[in-house]
Amino acid sequence: MSEPVTRLLEVGGDLTEVTRVQAELEALWEELGLPEEPGFVVSLAMEEILSNVLRHGLEAGHPPEVRVALRAEAGAFEFEVSDAC
């Protein structure tokens, strides 16, 4: 991979979004040809963090402002989950 890759995802306030974000993560992982085993661990960590934000981090009556950033560059991969709370 010569250039860094970033995907920014807007996430709704519903737990079904976890599945959609995981699919995006898996597609990017496969597209970049990254090794399978760490992909499982990254996916599991992202699922846990995102589901906790959606279950416990949103204020009732306010629209969700949750974003997930997926970033990859040579030798590194990171994800960031952020909300407006």
Stockholm file with secondary structure:
# STOCKHOLM 1.0

chainA/1-85         MSEPVTRLLEVGGDLTEVTRVQAELEALWEELGLPEEPGFVVSLAMEEILSNVLRHGLEAGHPPEVRVALRAEAGAFEFEVSDAC
#=GR chainA/1-85 SS CCSCEEEEEEECSSTHHHHHHHHHHHHHHHHTTCCHHHHHHHHHHHHHHHHHHHHHSSCTTSCCCEEEEEEEETTEEEEEEEECC
#=GC SS_cons        CCSCEEEEEEECSSTHHHHHHHHHHHHHHHHTTCCHHHHHHHHHHHHHHHHHHHHHSSCTTSCCCEEEEEEEETTEEEEEEEECC
//
